[in-house]
């Protein structure tokens, strides 16, 4: 069994392959007793929690003065009854009070993992893969019930947590704060690691030490955001890529989130994660329930690399779904940076013809094919073809592309509406807005109100009409702005603060319906690039456009940071023209290709303008990627050198059986009279001999691990080299 209940100790012991997670009931309060390396479930476990009488509050009528909610390590803490740290939830009752006290009423342990109603979540395909514990907590005064759900996976050092609130009382309740998980650590000797940035500079790695006070990560933008990702890791100060304890927290949600790590006066640390309480409330009528998103918590005793590989395999196999989950992703060319809005069918066909000659497998038509879309000031919401640009229609263009041997993909931005559109003129109340307030535009567009069923129906019908008439194999689903004036004409005044979350529930409902209706279409998520790169979107779309910044040097940091949590198979990465359109940098085509090959590979430039020499390089890149695509997309990632700490970056992908690997090495700036360098490898078998194909040399695995692979000294900027290893 993965979950053991020891009645005498009132302990729940959750176990996976190499991990234990233990909860103990203390006077009805679920207390956090342990999370870390796997413990033997037999023997004495009554000493995991330590109690000491302090000058602190004690919940009455308890006689044990050592027990205080102000110091008790809790699993789902509340505010107002003597715990002064930040709470996991808060509820306002009909009488205006905000005091509730949830205590244990019962539990249930069962095989498998249930779906979360209306929300994305990790899943178990069979009951043998996972086991679930539900702790039922109850507040007798209000009738509020909170069901804490814990799923542990046999093959992953991970715990999936969420909470379901039920109003069993006779009066309405207002949920003000409903986080998905909280966890109290016994000390504060940790560093905090998270991913931060902005548009075109997403998911840069940040690390700082904890101290008394709080570190807060949050988005108030209505999306998971370019600025901060819904992820946090606590790690011991001496932990690095390969060793040391790491505790990861990742939220399966695409809207506004909040993560906090708070150190109190006793040097204990509380981490909480969930929907951002800012500008949120939810009216819960008697008999109704509310489900929080899921938090996925990963433990690693093998540093950040071990944590990442757990998230990668879990999210790739137990979060991503559908026909494309396990398939090799196609090499594509996108026309955005080639043409922007200025194209016709002949120009598109010319690019596609060049793509076919290079061995590229798919052409993707980006923005500008619909309505009267000659720039970004109009037509979002008018999902019908622009017959001025494409007089013979979209199907004719797709057929032309197909006849060249390429699949056809299409860009859409269904969550947006342009004020200059037929749709807006018909339905000006369909956007998020507040009556009698100005409507803030960004990129000359507003956000459609996906909390409304009529809006979702319109989008579903509009897109379905296209997908049924045109042979679309791939859809790039974009979302280019965040939410402002968050209000809905379809909700009552008392429910306006529910709008942002109802939007997300509506989006998830639509995506679920679309992906099930059109299961053969490969959907890719995009939000101004990487502004919504989160587990919630990956549940419906198994890959995401990593960033609008296609500069190879900047992509080293973006892709390295993204890989802390997200599988390589989820990361879209393309070669673009130089000078780069975002930063103006000129980098060699080889480096641009090698960086892009460390993801879902493609091109984003005008192939009709490249030279014959460049075409030969591209043909080789396409051939190399096809040969190594499955290894790169599904292999085990080992990060070797960080772009955040030096001039060099390196990573490698290793097959599950350790017989095959591909290594990528990058150096940005040239160095005069540089020292000889070796690159120490990871993840391979020390007892096997490997042929390094590019050097045509055999090396024993232990030499490659302990001594390293010799790196040629090339005296120029932006050097990239790849090495293929195959066991003899």
QUIZIHU-V129068 format. One record per helix or strand of 3 or more residues. SS is the DSSP state (a for helix, b for strand). FROM is the first residue (numbers start at 0). TO is the last residue. Records with the same first field share a line. If there is no record, write none. Layout:
SS->FROM-TO, FROM-TO
//
This chain:
b->2-5, 10-14, 18-25, 28-36, 88-91, 102-110, 129-138, 143-152, 157-166, 172-184, 190-197, 200-208, 212-217, 230-234, 245-251, 256-262, 268-274, 281-283, 288-290, 293-299, 331-333, 361-364, 406-411, 444-447, 473-476, 521-524, 542-544, 570-575, 599-603, 635-640, 647-653, 659-666, 676-678, 688-691, 696-699, 708-710, 718-726
a->126-128, 302-317, 335-338, 344-357, 392-402, 421-425, 427-429, 452-468, 492-516, 534-537, 551-561, 567-569, 588-595, 606-608, 611-633, 700-705
//
